[in-house]
Amino acid sequence: MGTTNRAELLRGNFSGRSRPLRPPWALPESGFVDRCTRCGDCMTVCPQRILEKGRGGFPQVNFTWGECVFCGDCVRACTAGAFAATPQQTVLLAPWSARAAIDAGCLAMRGVECRSCGDQCAAAVIRFRLVVGGSAVPGLDAAACNGCGACFAVCPVQAINILETSPGRGVQA
């Protein structure tokens, strides 16, 4: 498929212009790209196999295959200094400012019973509010969301995106 991967096409990034979500604890985009040697060590050690080679050979997160468990293995594997945290700091520093976002294509928001995302959310930040005479609708506590991506792959209509909320890093809305 050339330099645009399948996940980008499925999520509507036909041009490849939006910046990908980098691994947790990555430096801001310009620093990450400057420091990353594209060796692939972070991708190799990821136990969830959610890191893949993106445009230019740089690692990016693809939640299609699973969620991030924030183990820090990617940080430990990097010898190039492309991460803002040291292995010891991964338990202290937030991994990123990525958060889930549910769009209007959500089945539950369209009156169809679906709670797939809430069932997968270990942090319980996606909760369903009952609606009299209708299907329960999701509510997302974005402030409590850690952006792990557990809700992403299970959405049958791809109505969930994981977006970086800090300027200068990751995916842009």
C-alpha positions as CSV (number, residue, x, y, z in Angstrom):
1,M,0.0,0.0,0.0
2,G,2.9,2.4,-0.4
3,T,3.8,4.6,2.5
4,T,0.3,4.9,3.9
5,N,-0.6,2.0,6.0
6,R,-4.0,0.1,6.2
7,A,-4.9,1.7,9.6
8,E,-4.5,5.2,8.2
9,L,-6.7,4.4,5.2
10,L,-9.4,2.8,7.4
11,R,-9.4,5.8,9.7
12,G,-9.7,8.2,6.9
13,N,-6.1,9.5,6.7
14,F,-5.9,9.2,2.9
15,S,-3.3,11.9,2.5
16,G,-1.1,10.8,5.4
17,R,-0.9,14.4,6.5
18,S,-1.9,14.0,10.2
19,R,1.0,13.1,12.4
20,P,0.9,9.6,13.9
21,L,0.7,8.8,17.5
22,R,4.2,8.0,18.7
23,P,5.0,5.5,21.4
24,P,4.3,6.5,25.0
25,W,6.8,8.8,26.6
26,A,8.2,9.9,23.2
27,L,9.7,13.3,22.8
28,P,7.6,15.9,21.0
29,E,7.4,15.2,17.3
30,S,10.4,17.3,16.1
31,G,12.7,16.0,18.8
32,F,11.5,12.4,18.3
33,V,12.1,12.5,14.6
34,D,15.6,14.1,15.1
35,R,16.6,11.5,17.7
36,C,14.9,8.3,16.5
37,T,17.3,6.2,14.4
38,R,14.5,4.0,13.1
39,C,16.3,0.9,14.4
40,G,13.0,-0.8,15.3
41,D,14.1,-1.9,18.7
42,C,11.0,-0.4,20.4
43,M,8.7,-2.2,17.9
44,T,10.5,-5.5,18.5
45,V,10.1,-5.4,22.3
46,C,6.5,-4.2,22.5
47,P,4.6,-7.1,24.1
48,Q,1.3,-5.9,22.7
49,R,2.7,-5.6,19.2
50,I,1.0,-2.2,18.7
51,L,4.1,-0.4,17.5
52,E,4.6,-0.4,13.8
53,K,6.8,1.2,11.2
54,G,5.1,4.3,9.9
55,R,6.0,6.9,7.3
56,G,9.7,7.4,7.0
57,G,10.3,4.2,9.0
58,F,9.5,5.9,12.4
59,P,7.6,3.9,15.0
60,Q,3.9,4.7,15.5
61,V,1.1,3.3,17.6
62,N,-1.6,1.2,15.9
63,F,-4.3,0.2,18.3
64,T,-5.9,-2.1,15.7
65,W,-4.2,-5.1,17.3
66,G,-4.6,-4.2,21.0
67,E,-4.0,-1.7,23.7
68,C,-0.9,-0.2,25.3
69,V,-0.2,-1.5,28.8
70,F,2.4,1.2,29.5
71,C,5.1,-1.4,30.3
72,G,7.9,0.9,29.4
73,D,9.7,-1.7,27.3
74,C,9.9,0.7,24.3
75,V,11.7,3.3,26.5
76,R,14.2,0.7,27.9
77,A,15.0,-0.6,24.3
78,C,15.8,2.9,22.9
79,T,19.4,3.8,23.0
80,A,19.0,6.9,20.8
81,G,17.3,9.1,23.4
82,A,14.0,9.5,21.5
83,F,12.0,9.3,24.7
84,A,11.3,12.0,27.3
85,A,11.4,9.6,30.2
86,T,14.0,7.3,31.5
87,P,13.0,3.7,32.3
88,Q,12.8,4.7,36.0
89,Q,10.5,7.7,35.3
90,T,7.9,5.7,33.3
91,V,6.1,4.9,36.6
92,L,6.1,8.6,37.5
93,L,5.4,10.5,34.3
94,A,2.2,10.3,32.2
95,P,2.9,8.4,29.0
96,W,1.3,10.9,26.8
97,S,-1.7,13.2,26.5
98,A,-3.6,10.9,24.1
99,R,-7.3,10.4,25.0
100,A,-10.2,8.5,23.5
101,A,-12.8,10.4,21.5
102,I,-16.2,9.0,20.5
103,D,-17.6,10.4,17.3
104,A,-21.2,10.7,16.1
105,G,-20.9,7.4,14.1
106,C,-21.2,5.5,17.5
107,L,-23.9,2.9,17.2
108,A,-25.3,3.7,20.7
109,M,-25.6,7.3,19.8
110,R,-27.6,6.3,16.9
111,G,-30.1,4.2,18.9
112,V,-28.4,0.8,18.5
113,E,-27.6,-1.2,21.6
114,C,-23.8,-1.4,21.8
115,R,-21.4,-1.2,24.8
116,S,-18.3,-2.8,23.3
117,C,-16.0,0.1,24.2
118,G,-17.3,0.3,27.8
119,D,-16.8,-3.4,28.3
120,Q,-13.2,-3.1,27.3
121,C,-12.3,0.0,29.3
122,A,-10.4,-1.2,32.4
123,A,-10.2,2.4,33.6
124,A,-14.0,2.6,33.5
125,V,-13.9,6.1,31.9
126,I,-16.5,5.1,29.3
127,R,-19.8,4.7,31.1
128,F,-23.3,4.3,29.6
129,R,-26.1,6.6,30.7
130,L,-29.6,5.1,30.5
131,V,-32.1,7.0,28.2
132,V,-35.8,6.6,28.8
133,G,-37.3,4.8,25.8
134,G,-33.9,4.5,24.0
135,S,-30.5,2.8,24.1
136,A,-27.9,3.8,26.7
137,V,-25.4,6.3,25.3
138,P,-21.7,6.5,26.2
139,G,-20.2,9.2,28.3
140,L,-16.5,9.6,28.3
141,D,-14.5,11.0,31.2
142,A,-11.6,12.4,29.0
143,A,-9.7,13.8,32.0
144,A,-9.5,10.3,33.5
145,C,-8.7,8.5,30.2
146,N,-5.1,7.3,29.8
147,G,-5.4,6.8,26.0
148,C,-4.5,3.1,26.3
149,G,-6.6,2.3,23.2
150,A,-8.5,-0.7,24.6
151,C,-11.7,0.7,23.3
152,F,-10.4,1.4,19.8
153,A,-10.3,-2.1,18.1
154,V,-13.5,-3.3,19.6
155,C,-15.7,-0.6,18.1
156,P,-17.6,-2.2,15.3
157,V,-18.1,1.1,13.4
158,Q,-14.7,2.7,14.1
159,A,-16.3,5.6,16.0
160,I,-13.5,5.8,18.5
161,N,-10.2,7.6,17.9
162,I,-7.2,8.1,20.2
163,L,-6.1,11.7,19.8
164,E,-3.1,13.5,21.2
165,T,-4.4,16.5,23.1
166,S,-1.1,18.4,23.6
167,P,0.1,20.6,20.7
168,G,3.3,19.5,19.0
169,R,2.9,15.8,19.7
170,G,1.1,12.9,18.0
171,V,-2.2,12.8,16.1
172,Q,-3.9,16.1,15.4
173,A,-7.7,16.2,15.5
